Amino acid sequence: MRKPRLRRWEASEYLELVHGITIAPATLAKLASIGGGPSFNKANRTPLYPAVELDRWAIERLGKLVRSTSDAGLQAAE
């Protein structure tokens, strides 16, 4: 059974295993403070990241698929 919400260290592992995004738990904590990270719930003082939100954030962060490095430059200009 897959957990519906992950602790910060588990979210870090999940993002690497599922999406190939290496991000430290401390970086997730910083993003939770300043914004720009995945959405989360809080249970008392514990941040819990829904897997569906981690997936959404990762896909947003990865951007669109490209076929060449020149396509990547066009994506940045849009």
C-alpha positions, 0 to 999 in steps of 0.5 A, spaced: 500 500 500 502 506 498 502 512 503 497 518 501 502 523 504 509 523 505 514 526 510 519 531 507 525 526 507 520 521 504 518 526 499 525 527 497 526 520 495 520 519 492 522 525 487 528 522 485 526 515 484 519 517 480 521 523 477 529 523 477 529 530 481 534 530 486 532 535 491 534 535 499 529 535 504 532 541 507 531 544 500 524 542 500 523 546 507 526 552 504 521 552 499 516 551 504 518 557 507 519 562 501 514 559 496 515 555 489 515 548 492 510 542 492 504 544 496 503 540 502 499 539 509 501 540 516 499 535 521 501 539 527 508 541 526 509 535 521 509 537 513 506 532 509 506 532 501 501 528 497 504 524 492 499 527 487 502 534 489 509 532 488 507 529 481 504 535 479 510 539 481 515 535 478 512 535 471 511 543 472 518 543 474 521 539 468 517 543 463 515 540 456 519 535 452 523 537 447 527 533 441 533 537 441 537 542 444 535 547 440 528 546 441 530 547 449 532 554 447 525 556 444 522 553 450 525 558 454 524 564 450 516 562 450 
